[in-house]
Amino acid sequence: MNLRTKLALAVATAAVTVATVIGVLVHHVTAADQLSTARSELDRQLVSAAYDYAAARRSPARINPPSLPAPVARAVRGGSRVTYLHDGRLWAATLVADDQVLALSRSYAPETRALMALDRALAAVGAAATVLVSLAGLFLGMRMGRRAEAAARTAERIANGDLDARVRPGGRDEIARLSAAVDTMADALGARLEAERRVTADIAHELRTPVAGMSTAVGLLPRSPVTDLIGRSVRNLHSLVEDVLEVARMDAHMARVETEERQVSAMVRRAVAGLGQVEVRMAADTVVTTDPRRVERILANLAANALRHGAPPVVVEVAGPVVRVRDHGEGFPPDVLAVLRTSGPQRFRTTEPGTGTGLGLTIAVGQARLLGAELIFRNRREGGAEAELRLPGPPPG
């Protein structure tokens, strides 16, 4: 049950309760006032009838009427002048000479009908008021629900990476304060992430010059096992710096896509040309319009990740615009796979020693988003991890 429904039900329940309480109070007060007025009027008539009886004049009062209720007779015998409502008739009685009971009575039906009419009017007014108040409560609940839902949707967009999403609240109530807090959180988060991106990009940019100098210096050294080891380390460092710069460019939305027509099989072979223990299988080939450099970067990162964290051989299967990269290892760990399927890879995320995600998958996912492609991660039933790249293009066949 959402907020608007709860609020509407609460308002309707309060309206029904208030209308019922007011109706009961008005009924009892009116009934008591009617009875008091009728008793006073009949008592005055009884006093007038007693004077007429003493003067031997005719009056509507009767002496010892046979239908006199027993409680009235007992009260009168005790020396009281009484009025009494019994079986829809109002009685007034008093003692006269020779212990005779002089009594008057009349029907109480007019007051009963008036009270019933009042009850019907109260019920109609209460129902109308309940409907109106319930509609007002429903409108208020819908308005508050829409505002709360808008704040929730904006918070979800921010959590999914859309740091430009804002609620822009209006009003001064609690929901407006909540919306303002969401906007403030988004501003602070965006500023912090932007600062981190700038620092990362600046550091990586500053590292390019010394890394290039190291590469040149290693090239001038005589060949030896130590030189080869230093050269591999320098190349790895150079690749890492370029990866960091690529991530910074994608985070800052500065990456450009240059499209052209290319065969999928040609891009796959170029991507895995420098990798050993990688087998390319062709199920169907096609021509797509895309940025070949970025596609090759995605496939190279996927194949390298499969070799590093899986087990050879790594198979790259081409099925038209769909390319699948799978290994024969133990597959993605469940927690890593859950992250890959929801929020995407988190750079340098480590779950256990030796497992996690680095920049390779982060760059692959970012490049796929730039190309409008879809990258799906899964574990195969027969074992091993599989990454499927779906390029925009015609389906196989």
Order of alpha helices (4+ residues) and beta strands (2+ residues): alpha-beta-alpha-beta-beta-beta-alpha-alpha-alpha-beta-alpha-beta-beta-alpha-beta-beta-alpha-beta-beta-alpha-beta-beta
